Structure formats: C-alpha cells, structure tokens
Amino acid sequence: MRPGEPHLRAGGNWLAGDDWARVWREFTTSAFRLETLPEYRVAGEDGLLERFRSGLPMPSGFNSAWHERLRSYRSSGRVVQRVRVVTRPPTDYQRSQFEWGYPGNSSAGEDIRVLDQDDDVVRELPAQDFWLFDDRVVVLMHYQDGLQIGRELLADTDPANYVRYKESALAHSTPFHRYLRRESGSLVRTDEDGRTAT
C-alpha cells in the first residue's frame, strides 16, 4: 500500500500499491479513462479547490509527476486518453480541471476529450468511471462522495463492451482544446483583457 492510500480496498481483485503500479508499467499500447463524476476528492490535494475558488494562482509544479509519466508513455509510443463528462453548468471542480489540470496534461501528451452530460451518447455509457488498458484489461474505479475507495480489476469480464464504450466516447467527444475554445466563457476565468487568469 502506498502512502496516502490507506482508505483503498485491497486484496483479491482490488488493485492498490504495487498491483496498481504494475498495471501502468505493463500496458503496451493504450490506457483509456472515462471520467464521469462532478467532483473528485484526491488524497494530498486538500485545499486545492479552495485555492482555485479564491482566485489564487495554480501551485508551482502542479501535476508535474503525472506530466513526467505522460511524457514517458508518449516517448515509448503508448497512448493515454481520457473522456471527461461535464455537467451543465460545470462544477467548480470541473472548471479547475479545465484551467489547472488538463492544459498541462494535454501538453505532456494525454489525449483529453469532452462530452456534455446531456449528449445522447452519455446515456449509452456506464455511469461508473473505468480505465481500459490495451483494450483488454478493465479496471472499475469505485468512489464514495468523490473519494476513491477502490480499483476493481474485472478479471473474468469480456472487455468487448468496454472497448465499445471507449470507441463510442472517443467518436462523439470533442477534443479538449477545441471544447475549451468553444466553452471558455463558462469554464475558464479570464482577466479584463480576455486572457486566461492562472
């Protein structure tokens, strides 16, 4: 168990610590994430949302460890993709993702796309977050009030349905930067000159 993960379920098909790290080490082509919750509570990030709401600048080096990993995956030819389902209106947490989180992730190589919650295709997707690795390894992400409580490896599940979910979500979603240009008024704070306020 890694520091900061004592609340996660472990054992059996529950992935934590080295078991979860191994999935990331061993995927060879693609990692896909469907992200559906209006807000996530992440261990070690207490106070970040309040900082964002207060209009303070993004912390120096924010998400830098993840960016290093993304660059490593990209340099080895592996693809990391994420489709984010966004509510109308977006939550403060979602706005913080669009302003602080996703730009750096995208620059580091993550392919991020967006679906509006009221898009027809969303009704055809599972309501539960998941990761799909190499179109064959499915990991359900379990949350309670936005706090991750477990990562469940679906060892005996045919991944075909999840591959279809992935393909549908990617086909119907809008690339992050295009979505940001279209919806910037509701997602990103700007100063009086229209520049992004970070």
N, C-alpha and C positions, 0 to 999 in steps of 0.2 A: 504494500500500500504506500502510495506517495504521500508526502506531506500535503495537507490540505484536502485529503480525500477520505477522512475517517467516516464520513456520512454515506459513502457509497457501498452498495451491496457488493459482496464478493463471494467467490466460490461457485462451483457448478458452471453455468453458462454466463455468469456475471463477470464482466471484464473490468478490472481495476489494476492500477500499478503496472507491473511488468507485462501482464497479459494484454492490457490495452496498448502499451507501448509497442509490443510485438506486432500487433495488427498494423500499426503505422510503419514499422520497419519492413514488414514483409509484403506490403502491397506493391505491385509491379507496374500497373498502368494507370489506374484511376481511383479516386476517392470522391464520392458524391455525398452531399449533405442536403437534406430537406429540413428547413428551419421554419417552424410554424407558430411558436409561442409569441405573445405580445411582449413579453419581458423575460429575461433570464437573470438569475442571481448567481454570480460566479464567485467561488471562494477566492479570496485575495483581492477582490475588486470592490470591497465595501467603500462607499464614499464616492466612487467614480461618477455614478449617476447624479448624485447631488452636486458634484463639481460641475458637471455638464449643465445641469439646470441653473446653476448660479452664474453661468456665463464665463466661468474660468477657462483658461486655455487647456488644451489637451496636455497631459503629463509628458515630459520628455521621455523618449524611448518607448512610448506606449505600444504594446504588442510586438516588441522587437524580436522576442524569442520565436514567436509564430512566424514572423516575416522571414527569419533565417531559415526556418524549416521549409517554408513555401519556396524560397529560392533554391534550396537544396533539391526539393522534389522536381522543380521545373528543370534544373540543370541535368537531372538524371532522366528526363523525358517523361516524368509522371505528371498527371493532371489532377488538380484539386478543384472541384466545382461545388458551388453552393447555390441553392434556390431559396430565397427568403420570401415568405408570405407576409405581406404588410397589411395592417389594418387601416381602415379609414374612419377617423383621422389617424395618422400614425401616433404611436405612443412616444413618450419622451425617450424611452429606451431605444426604440427603433430609430428615432432621429439621431440619437447618439451613435448608433451603429453606422448610419449613413454619413455622419460628419467626422467621427473619430476612428471608427473601426475599419469599415470597408475600403476607403481610399488607399490606406496603406497595404491592406491585404491584397487588393487588386494590383497595385504596383509591384508587389512581391511575387505575383504570378497566379493568384487564385482567380478563377473564373466565377464571378458572382453575378447572379441574375435575380430578378424580382418578379413576383406575382402579387397582384392586388387580391385581397381576401375575397372580394366579390366576383373575381373572374370565374367563369363557368368551370374551368379545368380544376380549380381548387376543390370542388365538391367530389371530384373523382380521385383525389389523392388522400392518403391516410392522414388523419389528424395528429398522428404521433411522429415526432422527429425520428429520423434514422440516418445512419451512414451506410453506404453501399461501396464496398471495396472490390475493385476488379470485376464488377458485375456478378460477383458470386458470394461474397461474404456480407451478410446483413447484420447490422447492429442497431437494435432499437434503443433510443435514448429515453430514459424514464425521468420525469420531473415531478416535483411536488411544490406547488406555489412558485414555480420558476427555478427552484433549486434542483440541480441534477442529483438524483438518488441512485441511479444505476445505469449500466450499459449492458444490454442483454444480447448476447450472441445467439442468433437464430440458427443453431447448428443443423437442425433437421428440416429446415424450411427451403422449399424450392425458391430460388431468388428471382424467378422469371417475373413474378408480379412486381417486385421492387425495381427490376430493370425497366419494366413498362412505366412505372411511376416516374422514374428518373427521366426516361425519354420524353414522356408527356410534359413533365415540368420544364425541361430544357427547351422543348419545342415551342411552348406557349409563353415563356417568360421573356422579360426584357433585360438586355444586358445592363449591368449596374450603372455605368456612366451615362448611357442613353436615358435610363429611367431618372437618374439624378438631374439631368438637364431638363427633362420634361416636368418633373415634380419638385424642382428645387424650392419653390415658394413654401411648400408645406413640410419640407424635410430638413432644410439646412438654413441656419441663421446667417444673415448677411448684414454687413455694415451699411451705412447710409449711401455708399457708392456702389452697392450691389456685390461687393466682394465677400467671399466666404469668411465668416468670423470664426477663427480657431484659436 
